[in-house]
Amino acid sequence: MYETTGIITYNPIRNVKNKWWLTVELPYFSDTAKMYRWFMNKHWYEADSHSMRRPFNKPPHKYHVSIIRGETPRKNRQDWGKYLAGKKIKVGYSNLIRQTSISKDGVDHFWFVDSKIDVFQDIRKHFGLQHQKDGVPFKGHITIARTQ
């Protein structure tokens, strides 16, 4: 795992209102993501699971790891916007580029790298949200590109 610094942010500013979102914003990740996209462009046949080269863009939002995505806290709501807000933390990330599919057409549209944040589970537990499935802790990712 490589490392960068992130900042815990509540309800980050995006092009739509995001209620109950908590992210770790990654202000120093732009050059790393640019390098990943360069690799994807240069070696698309290794990076893309699709059989032909597809154009891609950087994501429309600032680089981040989402910890809570629109889920209403089940406890400690009074701490929303306060608990660890603005704290700078270490964010580990992989160099393995992966893809994910969306269900509408089954084609891979997003490229990402896995991330590791020590307080990921703690934050979700603090707000009473599910933090694992079948004994496997939730983890985050950093989207680095999406198809056009």
Buried (B, 14 or more C-beta within 10 A) or exposed (E): EEEBBBBBBBBBEEEEEBEBBBBBBBEEBEEBBEEBBEBBEEEBEEBBEBEEEEEBEBBEBBBBBBBBEEBEBEEEEEEBEEBBEEEEBBBBBBEEBBBEEEEEEEEBBBBBBBBBBEBBBBBBBBBBBEBEEEEEEEBBBBBBBBBE
